[in-house]
Amino acid sequence: NGFGVMTVGFLRLPDINSTQHVGLLGIPDDDDTNDFTAANETVLNITSYASVSERYEGIFYDFGQTWMVRNKTSSLFQRLVATNEFYEYYNPSYVPSFSFIDPDEDDNCPLDICGNYTGFLLESCCYDYRVTNDTTVVSAMMKDAVKEEEVVIILENTVPVIL
């Protein structure tokens, strides 16, 4: 169907000075309030939006767009040639839909797959199905999401071992 899926997961924070690193995945300093730090170092307060749709739009424009790679020489695609040219992946005019459909009111959400989830996982499951229209892909993505949630719980509740 032309849609790709990207899953990012970290099991261990790299040994770095967290005050010197910031990026699209946030600042690695265990402070959730600064995870949406824009490229210009302003921090987006995602709780300031009146609705879920406004929050998605704010994250896109006030955070995500600040990290857009705007030229080939700064890109991971700088060495690509021929059919894999940088400008095939660069689309600054793209604007996603910011509409939010409450999962409880979503007639297209497959409850046999998504019905066991709540909160963000339920929203993600229903959204992923609306985008892909593929229950196999959504089932696989949700299994991965649950595994990642379990890893986070284990990491947060594991007593450190001093060697």
Secondary structure, DSSP 8 states (H G I E B T S, - for coil): ----------SS--SS-GGG--BTTB-SSS-GGGTTB-TTS-B--GGG-SSHHHHHHHIIIIIGGGG---SGGGSTTTT--GGG-HHHH--TT---------GGG-TTS-HHHHTT--HHHHHHHHHHHHHH--HHHHHHHHHHHHHHHHHHHHHHT------
